[in-house]
Amino acid sequence: MPICPNCEYEYKEGVSVCPDCGQDLISKSDFDEGLINPGDWEILLTCSEEYEADMVKANLEGAGIQSLIIPQKDRNFPSVGDFSIIKLAVKKEDLESAKQILDDINKGNNQEEPEE
């Protein structure tokens, strides 16, 4: 049975994408070989928009740093607005390098355009 590596839910054969988070499903054997130990990871970033986490993740991957996006959307709780929090985690041994990359991104976002 296919499993979502992000949500860790099992689905029926024939389903290829997780309906909750959009992640491609993997086989049970691939999942078992790549189990993630939560103790190996630290939260680097929390944000309210998944595109923010996606952009930071792309920068980290460019530097060879593995990261995980952890969406916390609860579709079972009806409410007005979006109160979800998206977390981006990196392995503990990569945390300092990832923080430096995040600081560089934030500095770049805060720089003003040069006046002509």
N, C-alpha and C positions, 0 to 999 in steps of 0.2 A: 504494500500500500504506500502511496506517495505521502510525504510529510513536508510541512512547511518548516524550513530551517529557522525561520524567524519566530513564528508563533508556536511551533512544535505541535501543531494539530495534524492528525492523520485524515486523509481524504480517500474517497472511493477511487478505484482505478478509472482512468479516463480524465480525471481532473488534473490539469497541469499548472494552474496558477492559484495561489491562495486567494479566496474571495475576500478575506479580511484585510490583508496588507499588500496584496499584489505581487508577492515574492514568487518566483518559480519554485515549484515543488521538486523535491529530490527523492530518491529511493530510500527505503528504510536502511539498507546496508550502508549507503553513503552517509546517511544521518548518524548512524551508530558509530561510524569511523571518525566523524568530525564533531562529536559531542563537545559542547562548550561548557567549560567549568566557570560558573559565574565568579568564583574567587580569583580568576586570572584577569579579570577586566575591571576597568575604572571608568566612571562616567566623565567624559571630557566636556560635554556641552549639553545643555537642555535648551529647547526652543519650542515655539508654538507652531512653526511651519516646517513641513517635511522638506521643502526645497532648500531651506537653510542647512539642514543636516546633510542633504545630498551634496550641496556645494562643498562643505567642509570635508565630507567623506572623499570626494573626488580629489581634493588637494592632498589629503593624507595618503590616498592610494598612489598618487603621483610620487610621493616620497617613500613609498614602500611600506607604509604603516597600515596594517589591517585594522578595520573598524567595523562596528555593528550599529545599525540604526534600530532603535527599539521604540516603535510607536506604541502609544498607550491609549488608543482610541477604544472607548467602550460603546459599542453600538447597541448594547442592551439597555443603556440608561438614556431615556428620552429627555432631551433638554434643548433649550433654545441657545444657539451659539455653539462654538467649538471650544471646549475646555480641555482638550487633549494636550499632553506634553510629549514631545519627541525627545528622546535621549540618544546621544551618540557616545558609544563606549569604545575604548582602545585597550589593548593589552597593557598590563601594569608596566612592563619593561619599556614600552613605547610612550608612556604618559608624558615625560618631560619633553621629548622631541615633538609630540603632538601639541603640547601647550605652546611651544615656541612657534609652530606653524600657525596655530590659531591666533596667537598674538600678532604675528606678521599680517595675517588676513585682516584682523581688526584695525591695525595701524593703517593698512592700505585703504580701508573703507572710511577712515576718519580724516584722511588727507584731503585738503581742499585742492581744487583744480588751480593751476598756476594762472595768474592774471597776465594778460598780454599788454 
